[in-house]
Amino acid sequence: LIDDLKAKNAEVLFELLPSRDAAMGQPMLVQEESWLGQVQVLADSRKIPVHFPAKLFAGKGKEDEIYHDRYHLNVKGHVLYSDYLKESVLATTTRLREWLKGGKAASPAVTP
């Protein structure tokens, strides 16, 4: 999928939601650390940014306000994560910023 998107001139990046433990400031789960390492190797080989905002929710509320369980967000978590995603994507994607300013960014990569 990454190669297909890049072949169509799409900007590609990975935004990975941390587990409750990592996002709340606790150590990453062992399996999560392994998965993140594998994703990072894949992304590095294709020059794609990977964002894993560990500690994103630390100090922003109680665990059960933010997460429904270890991996799924509650409403407050979705609000906080969407704010983070907006800022992260805007900071990372050159063409989106250009397009939002009314510039001549490349055409959409995917056609119907």
N, C-alpha and C positions, 0 to 999 in steps of 0.2 A: 504494500500500500504506500509506504514512504516513497519508494522509487517511482511508482506510478504518479503520485502527486507531484513530486519534484520534476518528473518528465513533462508535466503539464504546467510547469513554471509556478507552482504553488509554494508559498512559504509554509514550512512545516516546523512545528515545535511540540514538545511534550510538556504538558502540565499534569503532574501527578499529585493526587490528593493523598496526603499522609494518613496513616491509621490514626485512630484517636490517641494512642499513646504518644506517637511522634509529634502530632500536631499540638498536643497539650503540654509538650516540653519534657516528656519522658523519653527514655531510650527507644530507638527504633526496634521493632520486632525483628527477630533473626531472619525470618523468611522475607520480610519487607526489605531488609538490607541486601539480601541476595538478589531479589527481583530488581531493586534499584541499580545494583551493580551491573546486571545483565542489560537493562535498558540503557544505561550510560555507555556501555561498550558499543551497543548498536547505534546509538545516537552519535557518538564520537566518530564512528566509521563513516557516517553520512553527514557530518558537520551540522547536526541539529541540536539546538539548545534543549536542555532538560531542566525543568524547574520542579523542585520537591521542597515545598515550604515548611520544613520542620519547624516546630514551635509557633506556627502561624496563629493558633488560637490560644496560646498561653496567656493567661491573665485577661481573657476576653469573655469569660463566663465559666459556668460549671460544665463539666463533661457531659452531663445528661441534657443540658440546654443546647449544646452544640452537636453532639453525636447521638444518634438513635441506638447504635451499637458500635462495635469496634471500627466499622468501616463506612457506615451510612450516616449521613448528616440529618439533623433535625432542621426545622425552619431557620432558626438563628444561625446554624452552621452554613446553610445555603446562602443566606444573606452575606455573611462574612466572607465566604469563599468566592461568591460572585464579585464582591468588591475587589478582592485580591486578584481574581482572574482578569478583570477589566484593566487594572493597573499593570499587571504583568504582561498581558498581551500587547497593550499599547506601548509599553516600554521596549518590547522585543521586536515587534513587526514593523519594519520600515515602510513597507508598501501600504499597510492599513493606515498608518499615521498620515502618509502622503494623500491617500484617498479621502480621508476624513477632512483634510484641509482643502479639499477641492483640487488636488493635484492630479497629475496624469499617471496614476498607478497602473500597473499592468492589468490587463483584462482578467476577469475571473478565470480560475484554472479549470473549473468544471462546468461543462455545459449540459443543459437538460437533454 
